[in-house]
Amino acid sequence: LDEFLHSLAGSPSPAGQDPHGWRAGVDCVRANELCAAEPSCSSRYRTLRQCLAGRDRNTMLANKECQAALEVLQESPLYDCRCKRGMKKELQCLQIYWSIHLGLAEGEEFYEASPYEPVTSRLSDIFRLASIFSGMDPAASSKSNHCLDAAKACNLNDNCKRLRSGYISTCSREISASERCSRRKCHKALRQFFDRVPSEYTYRLLFCRCTDQACAERRRQTIVPSCSYEDKEKPNCLDLRGACRGDHLCRSRLADFHTNCQASFQSLTSCPGDNYQACLGSYAGLIGFDMTPNYVDASTTSITISPWCSCKGSGNLEEECEKFLRDFTENPCLRNAIQAFGNGTDVNLSPKSPSLAVTLPPKTDKSPVLTDDINDSNTIYDTSIITTCTSVQEHGSKLNKSKEQSLCYSETQLTTDIMPDQKTFVDQKGGSSLHWAGWILPFVPTLLLLLAL
């Protein structure tokens, strides 16, 4: 096995590939083929799969033969393999990935690493593609129903229209008086839609910006929640997570969501790597499973996302349950990513842009409410001043007065605009003469009276 690994590792790697060489670009299906071609790797892999069958991790590691197989396979192409989203053999690839990594996991850990390749694209790529929707720019007039515009844009594309009509029909079809729809078929149709339709269509339906309740309700209804999302009773969130982790595909999508949307307070945007695209893609990847997230209401002032579950009945695991649920309901990365897409903006990571406005988690103290014309989220350090001033210059008197806006005006503007009857004159060279004038002016009327007499 060592000679086999050295021969692979020693082969020249393509330009721009990871320093690990062959490991960087190998998906788990291909890695399995490489391992199967080498007798020593193949036998150790078979041993590990037998060790994992029906045993927990501690029992498996107590067996020396199982432990030896695991140690050897950590140096094989199977260890660093990943899967491509939507690949032809995605489920097979994920099964191979978890056959290795379930043995490496430290028991039932709270977060698991994503089995998918990292997302390198940005929202700006989708905004460029979205130009095909002429006259349907998400940053257009606030009076427009952007969710309705998104549906119209989908109908202009045959593939989007066909698959969207398919899941709406399936999820709306009543089975019987007691069974309103086939939840299993509805989820399958939804997965097909989000896996096969380009994100410049699906994102516009899921994350369209709304300024009225009719639009927000349409956005909430995008996935036909009465079938795909809601149920008679809300299950416990930890039970729901446990059921999801019992399925390789659902487990992978949940791990991908945690990897790409877990709040990171070391980044400007609260997202790992400041990558909104990765978070939104991971969110969309969860739709069509029991863990399906959705908007909890038709609010236009706040965005709250949650799977259909609660922490009722969690017992001594209530704190863990609440933490899991907050990754959806109080996630600044997810909220910022949705708002960024709805506003038609992306993250500019250039260090030459000091006036970059970046949203952070809400502060505990209340800040003045601003109009829709400017970003009402908190910004970092002094960029709030810069952003507010820029907005004031662009929108003028349309904005409401606030403490921050007073920083945008010069001393002269403040005096003449707020108190038009009072003028301020400043002589940079003659500060002492101004002081003298201010002292003598009150005596002028008395002097004039004496002269008249």
C-alpha positions as CSV (number, residue, x, y, z in Angstrom):
1,L,0.0,0.0,0.0
2,D,2.9,2.4,0.8
3,E,4.4,1.9,-2.6
4,F,1.0,2.5,-4.2
5,L,0.4,5.7,-2.2
6,H,3.9,7.0,-2.9
7,S,3.6,6.3,-6.6
8,L,0.3,8.3,-6.7
9,A,1.6,11.1,-4.5
10,G,4.8,11.3,-6.5
11,S,3.1,11.8,-9.8
12,P,3.1,15.3,-11.2
13,S,0.0,17.2,-10.2
14,P,-1.9,19.6,-12.6
15,A,-1.2,23.3,-12.3
16,G,-3.2,25.0,-9.6
17,Q,-4.1,21.8,-7.8
18,D,-3.9,21.3,-4.1
19,P,-0.4,20.5,-2.7
20,H,-1.8,17.1,-1.8
21,G,-1.7,16.4,-5.6
22,W,-4.0,13.5,-6.6
23,R,-6.1,13.8,-3.4
24,A,-7.4,17.3,-4.2
25,G,-9.5,16.4,-7.2
26,V,-10.6,12.8,-6.4
27,D,-14.3,12.2,-5.7
28,C,-15.2,9.3,-3.5
29,V,-16.4,7.1,-6.3
30,R,-13.0,7.4,-8.1
31,A,-11.2,7.0,-4.8
32,N,-13.0,3.8,-4.2
33,E,-11.9,2.6,-7.6
34,L,-8.3,3.5,-6.8
35,C,-8.5,1.6,-3.5
36,A,-10.2,-1.4,-5.1
37,A,-7.3,-1.7,-7.6
38,E,-4.8,-2.1,-4.8
39,P,-5.2,-5.4,-2.8
40,S,-3.9,-4.1,0.5
41,C,-6.2,-1.0,0.5
42,S,-9.1,-3.0,-0.7
43,S,-8.8,-5.6,2.1
44,R,-8.5,-2.9,4.8
45,Y,-11.6,-1.2,3.4
46,R,-13.6,-4.4,3.6
47,T,-12.4,-4.9,7.1
48,L,-13.5,-1.4,8.2
49,R,-17.0,-1.8,6.7
50,Q,-17.4,-5.0,8.6
51,C,-16.2,-3.3,11.8
52,L,-18.8,-0.4,11.3
53,A,-21.7,-2.8,10.7
54,G,-23.9,-2.8,13.8
55,R,-21.2,-1.4,16.1
56,D,-20.7,1.9,17.8
57,R,-17.4,3.7,17.5
58,N,-16.0,2.8,20.9
59,T,-16.7,-0.9,20.3
60,M,-15.1,-0.7,16.9
61,L,-11.9,1.0,18.1
62,A,-11.5,-1.6,20.9
63,N,-10.9,-4.1,18.2
64,K,-7.2,-4.0,17.1
65,E,-7.9,-5.2,13.6
66,C,-10.5,-2.5,13.1
67,Q,-8.2,0.2,14.5
68,A,-5.4,-0.9,12.2
69,A,-7.7,-0.8,9.1
70,L,-8.8,2.7,10.0
71,E,-5.3,4.0,10.5
72,V,-4.2,2.6,7.1
73,L,-7.2,4.0,5.3
74,Q,-6.5,7.5,6.7
75,E,-3.5,7.5,4.3
76,S,-5.5,6.3,1.4
77,P,-7.3,8.2,-1.4
78,L,-10.6,7.5,0.4
79,Y,-9.7,9.8,3.4
80,D,-9.6,13.1,1.5
81,C,-12.2,12.3,-1.1
82,R,-15.2,14.6,-1.5
83,C,-18.4,14.6,-3.6
84,K,-19.7,17.0,-6.2
85,R,-23.2,18.3,-5.7
86,G,-25.6,16.9,-8.3
87,M,-23.1,14.4,-9.6
88,K,-24.4,11.3,-11.4
89,K,-23.5,8.9,-8.6
90,E,-24.0,11.4,-5.7
91,L,-25.7,8.9,-3.3
92,Q,-23.0,6.2,-3.9
93,C,-20.3,8.8,-3.4
94,L,-21.8,10.0,-0.1
95,Q,-22.2,6.4,1.1
96,I,-18.5,5.8,0.5
97,Y,-17.6,9.1,2.2
98,W,-19.5,8.3,5.4
99,S,-18.2,4.7,5.5
100,I,-14.9,6.2,6.3
101,H,-15.8,9.3,8.2
102,L,-18.4,7.8,10.5
103,G,-15.5,5.7,11.9
104,L,-13.5,8.9,12.4
105,A,-16.2,10.9,14.0
106,E,-15.9,11.5,17.7
107,G,-19.3,10.0,18.6
108,E,-22.4,12.1,18.1
109,E,-20.6,15.4,17.5
110,F,-22.7,18.5,17.2
111,Y,-21.3,19.6,13.9
112,E,-20.0,17.5,11.1
113,A,-17.8,18.5,8.2
114,S,-19.4,18.7,4.7
115,P,-18.7,15.8,2.4
116,Y,-19.1,18.2,-0.6
117,E,-16.4,20.1,-2.5
118,P,-16.0,23.7,-1.3
119,V,-18.1,26.4,-3.2
120,T,-15.8,28.9,-4.9
121,S,-18.4,30.9,-6.8
122,R,-20.0,34.1,-5.5
123,L,-23.4,35.7,-5.7
124,S,-22.0,38.1,-8.2
125,D,-21.8,35.3,-10.7
126,I,-25.6,34.7,-10.4
127,F,-26.3,38.4,-10.6
128,R,-24.5,38.5,-14.0
129,L,-26.5,35.5,-15.2
130,A,-29.7,37.1,-13.9
131,S,-29.3,39.8,-16.6
132,I,-31.2,37.5,-18.9
133,F,-34.4,38.6,-17.1
134,S,-34.7,41.9,-18.8
135,G,-36.6,44.4,-16.7
136,M,-36.7,42.1,-13.7
137,D,-33.8,43.4,-11.7
138,P,-34.3,42.5,-7.9
139,A,-32.9,46.0,-7.0
140,A,-35.6,47.7,-9.1
141,S,-38.6,49.7,-7.8
142,S,-39.6,48.8,-4.3
143,K,-43.3,48.7,-5.5
144,S,-42.5,45.6,-7.6
145,N,-43.5,42.2,-6.3
146,H,-40.1,40.5,-6.8
147,C,-41.4,37.1,-6.0
148,L,-44.0,37.4,-8.7
149,D,-41.3,38.5,-11.1
150,A,-39.2,35.5,-10.1
151,A,-42.2,33.2,-11.0
152,K,-42.6,34.9,-14.4
153,A,-38.9,34.5,-15.1
154,C,-39.1,30.8,-14.2
155,N,-42.0,30.4,-16.7
156,L,-39.8,31.8,-19.4
157,N,-37.5,28.8,-19.0
158,D,-38.9,25.5,-20.2
159,N,-36.9,23.4,-17.7
160,C,-37.7,25.6,-14.7
161,K,-41.4,25.9,-15.7
162,R,-41.7,22.1,-16.1
163,L,-40.1,21.1,-12.9
164,R,-41.8,23.9,-10.9
165,S,-45.2,22.9,-12.2
166,G,-44.3,19.3,-11.4
167,Y,-43.6,19.8,-7.7
168,I,-46.5,22.3,-7.3
169,S,-48.9,19.7,-8.7
170,T,-47.5,16.8,-6.7
171,C,-47.4,18.8,-3.4
172,S,-50.9,20.1,-3.9
173,R,-52.6,16.7,-4.8
174,E,-54.9,15.5,-2.1
175,I,-54.7,11.8,-1.4
176,S,-57.7,11.3,0.9
177,A,-59.7,13.2,3.5
178,S,-57.2,12.3,6.1
179,E,-54.0,12.6,3.9
180,R,-53.7,15.9,2.2
181,C,-50.8,14.9,0.0
182,S,-47.9,12.5,-0.5
183,R,-45.1,14.1,1.5
184,R,-42.5,11.6,0.2
185,K,-43.4,12.4,-3.5
186,C,-43.6,16.1,-2.7
187,H,-40.0,16.0,-1.2
188,K,-38.7,14.1,-4.2
189,A,-40.2,16.5,-6.7
190,L,-38.8,19.5,-4.7
191,R,-35.3,17.9,-4.6
192,Q,-35.4,17.4,-8.4
193,F,-36.4,21.1,-8.9
194,F,-33.6,22.5,-6.7
195,D,-31.0,20.1,-8.0
196,R,-31.7,20.4,-11.7
197,V,-32.7,24.1,-12.1
198,P,-29.9,26.7,-12.2
199,S,-29.6,28.8,-9.0
200,E,-30.3,32.1,-10.9
201,Y,-33.9,30.9,-11.1
202,T,-34.3,29.0,-7.8
203,Y,-32.6,31.6,-5.7
204,R,-34.9,34.3,-7.0
205,L,-37.9,32.3,-6.0
206,L,-36.6,31.5,-2.5
207,F,-34.9,34.7,-1.5
208,C,-36.8,37.4,-3.4
209,R,-37.0,40.8,-1.5
210,C,-40.4,41.8,-0.2
211,T,-41.8,45.1,1.1
212,D,-45.4,44.0,1.5
213,Q,-47.1,40.9,3.1
214,A,-48.6,39.6,-0.1
215,C,-45.1,39.3,-1.6
216,A,-43.8,37.8,1.6
217,E,-46.6,35.2,1.8
218,R,-45.9,34.2,-1.8
219,R,-42.2,33.7,-0.8
220,R,-43.3,31.6,2.1
221,Q,-45.5,29.5,-0.1
222,T,-42.7,28.8,-2.7
223,I,-42.2,25.3,-1.5
224,V,-45.9,24.5,-0.9
225,P,-45.4,24.3,2.9
226,S,-48.7,22.7,3.7
227,C,-47.3,19.5,2.3
228,S,-43.5,19.8,2.2
229,Y,-43.0,21.7,5.5
230,E,-45.9,21.7,8.0
231,D,-47.3,18.7,9.8
232,K,-50.0,18.0,12.4
233,E,-47.5,18.2,15.2
234,K,-44.0,19.6,15.5
235,P,-41.4,16.9,16.3
236,N,-38.5,17.5,18.7
237,C,-35.6,19.1,16.8
238,L,-33.1,16.6,18.1
239,D,-35.3,13.7,17.0
240,L,-35.6,15.3,13.6
241,R,-31.8,15.7,13.4
242,G,-31.3,12.1,14.5
243,A,-33.7,10.9,11.7
244,C,-31.9,13.1,9.2
245,R,-28.5,11.7,10.2
246,G,-29.9,8.2,9.6
247,D,-30.0,9.0,5.9
248,H,-26.7,9.6,4.0
249,L,-28.1,12.2,1.7
250,C,-30.0,14.2,4.4
251,R,-27.0,13.9,6.7
252,S,-24.7,15.3,4.0
253,R,-27.0,18.3,3.3
254,L,-27.3,19.1,7.0
255,A,-23.5,18.9,7.4
256,D,-23.1,21.1,4.4
257,F,-25.4,23.7,5.9
258,H,-23.5,23.8,9.1
259,T,-20.2,24.0,7.3
260,N,-21.3,26.9,5.1
261,C,-23.8,28.8,7.3
262,Q,-22.5,28.4,10.8
263,A,-22.1,31.9,12.2
264,S,-18.5,33.0,12.1
265,F,-17.8,36.2,14.0
266,Q,-14.2,36.4,12.7
267,S,-15.5,37.2,9.2
268,L,-17.0,40.5,7.9
269,T,-20.3,39.0,7.0
270,S,-20.7,36.4,9.8
271,C,-20.4,33.7,7.1
272,P,-17.4,31.3,6.7
273,G,-15.1,32.7,4.1
274,D,-17.6,35.6,3.6
275,N,-19.2,33.4,1.0
276,Y,-23.0,34.1,0.7
277,Q,-23.3,31.8,-2.3
278,A,-22.1,28.7,-0.3
279,C,-24.6,29.4,2.5
280,L,-27.6,29.9,0.2
281,G,-26.7,26.8,-1.8
282,S,-26.5,24.7,1.4
283,Y,-29.9,26.1,2.5
284,A,-31.5,25.2,-0.8
285,G,-29.9,21.7,-0.6
286,L,-31.9,21.0,2.6
287,I,-35.3,21.5,0.9
288,G,-37.0,18.2,0.1
289,F,-36.0,16.5,3.3
290,D,-37.7,16.2,6.7
291,M,-35.2,18.9,7.8
292,T,-36.7,21.3,5.2
293,P,-36.4,24.9,6.4
294,N,-38.8,27.7,5.5
295,Y,-39.9,31.2,6.5
296,V,-42.0,31.0,9.7
297,D,-44.3,33.9,8.7
298,A,-45.0,36.6,6.1
299,S,-43.1,39.3,8.0
300,T,-41.5,42.0,5.8
301,T,-39.5,43.6,8.7
302,S,-37.6,40.5,9.7
303,I,-36.5,37.2,8.2
304,T,-36.9,34.1,10.5
305,I,-36.1,30.7,9.1
306,S,-36.7,27.4,10.9
307,P,-37.3,23.7,10.2
308,W,-40.7,22.4,11.3
309,C,-39.7,21.4,14.9
310,S,-39.5,22.6,18.5
311,C,-37.5,21.9,21.6
312,K,-40.5,20.8,23.6
313,G,-39.8,17.6,25.5
314,S,-36.0,17.8,25.2
315,G,-35.5,17.0,28.9
316,N,-31.9,17.5,29.9
317,L,-30.9,18.1,26.3
318,E,-32.9,21.2,26.0
319,E,-29.8,23.5,25.8
320,E,-28.4,21.4,22.9
321,C,-31.7,21.5,21.2
322,E,-32.0,25.2,21.5
323,K,-28.5,25.6,20.1
324,F,-29.4,23.5,17.1
325,L,-32.6,25.5,16.5
326,R,-30.8,28.8,16.8
327,D,-28.6,27.8,13.9
328,F,-31.7,28.5,11.8
329,T,-33.8,31.0,13.7
330,E,-31.0,33.3,14.9
331,N,-28.3,32.8,12.3
332,P,-26.7,36.1,11.2
333,C,-24.9,34.5,8.3
334,L,-28.1,33.0,6.8
335,R,-30.0,36.2,7.4
336,N,-27.3,38.4,5.8
337,A,-27.0,36.1,2.8
338,I,-30.7,36.2,2.1
339,Q,-30.8,40.0,2.5
340,A,-27.8,40.4,0.2
341,F,-29.4,38.4,-2.5
342,G,-32.8,40.2,-2.1
343,N,-31.0,43.5,-2.4
344,G,-28.9,42.5,-5.4
345,T,-25.6,43.0,-3.6
346,D,-22.6,40.8,-2.9
347,V,-19.6,41.0,-0.7
348,N,-16.7,43.1,-2.0
349,L,-13.6,41.8,-0.3
350,S,-11.2,44.3,-1.8
351,P,-9.1,46.0,0.9
352,K,-9.3,49.3,-1.1
353,S,-13.0,49.8,-0.2
354,P,-13.1,51.3,3.3
355,S,-16.7,52.3,2.9
356,L,-17.9,48.7,2.5
357,A,-21.2,48.3,4.5
358,V,-21.3,44.9,6.3
359,T,-24.2,43.5,8.3
360,L,-23.5,42.1,11.7
361,P,-25.7,40.3,14.3
362,P,-28.2,42.7,15.8
363,K,-27.0,44.7,18.8
364,T,-28.9,44.6,22.1
365,D,-29.4,48.3,22.2
366,K,-32.1,49.8,20.0
367,S,-30.9,51.9,17.0
368,P,-33.0,54.4,15.1
369,V,-35.3,53.0,12.4
370,L,-34.3,54.0,8.9
371,T,-36.3,54.0,5.7
372,D,-36.0,51.3,3.0
373,D,-33.7,53.7,1.1
374,I,-30.7,52.9,3.2
375,N,-29.3,49.8,4.8
376,D,-30.8,49.5,8.3
377,S,-28.4,46.8,9.5
378,N,-25.6,47.5,11.8
379,T,-22.2,48.2,10.3
380,I,-18.7,47.8,11.6
381,Y,-16.8,50.6,13.3
382,D,-16.9,54.0,11.4
383,T,-18.2,52.5,8.2
384,S,-21.7,53.3,9.5
385,I,-20.9,57.0,9.3
386,I,-19.6,56.6,5.8
387,T,-22.6,54.6,4.6
388,T,-25.1,56.9,6.2
389,C,-23.4,60.0,4.7
390,T,-23.3,58.4,1.3
391,S,-27.0,57.6,1.5
392,V,-27.8,61.2,2.7
393,Q,-26.0,62.6,-0.3
394,E,-27.8,60.3,-2.7
395,H,-31.3,60.7,-1.2
396,G,-31.3,64.1,0.3
397,S,-34.2,65.2,2.3
398,K,-36.2,62.0,1.8
399,L,-34.4,60.4,4.8
400,N,-35.6,60.6,8.4
401,K,-33.5,62.7,10.7
402,S,-31.2,60.7,13.1
403,K,-28.1,61.2,15.2
404,E,-25.9,59.5,12.6
405,Q,-27.1,61.9,9.8
406,S,-25.9,64.9,11.7
407,L,-22.4,63.7,11.1
408,C,-22.9,64.1,7.4
409,Y,-23.4,67.9,7.4
410,S,-20.8,70.6,7.8
411,E,-21.1,73.1,10.7
412,T,-22.4,75.7,8.3
413,Q,-25.1,73.4,6.8
414,L,-26.3,72.4,10.3
415,T,-26.8,76.0,11.2
416,T,-28.4,77.2,8.1
417,D,-30.6,74.1,7.4
418,I,-31.8,73.5,10.9
419,M,-32.1,77.2,12.0
420,P,-32.5,79.1,8.7
421,D,-33.0,82.5,10.5
422,Q,-29.6,82.3,12.1
423,K,-26.4,82.6,10.1
424,T,-22.9,81.8,11.2
425,F,-19.9,83.6,9.8
426,V,-16.4,82.2,10.5
427,D,-13.3,84.2,9.8
428,Q,-10.4,81.8,9.9
429,K,-7.8,84.6,10.2
430,G,-9.6,87.0,12.5
431,G,-10.8,85.1,15.5
432,S,-10.0,88.0,17.9
433,S,-11.8,90.6,15.8
434,L,-14.9,88.4,15.9
435,H,-14.7,88.3,19.6
436,W,-14.4,92.1,19.7
437,A,-17.4,92.5,17.4
438,G,-19.4,90.2,19.6
439,W,-18.6,92.4,22.6
440,I,-19.3,95.8,21.0
441,L,-22.5,95.0,19.1
442,P,-24.9,95.2,22.1
443,F,-23.7,98.8,22.8
444,V,-24.5,100.1,19.2
445,P,-28.1,101.2,19.9
446,T,-27.0,103.2,22.9
447,L,-24.3,105.1,20.9
448,L,-26.8,106.0,18.2
449,L,-29.2,107.4,20.7
450,L,-26.6,109.6,22.3
451,L,-25.5,111.0,18.8
452,A,-29.2,111.8,18.0
453,L,-29.4,113.9,21.2
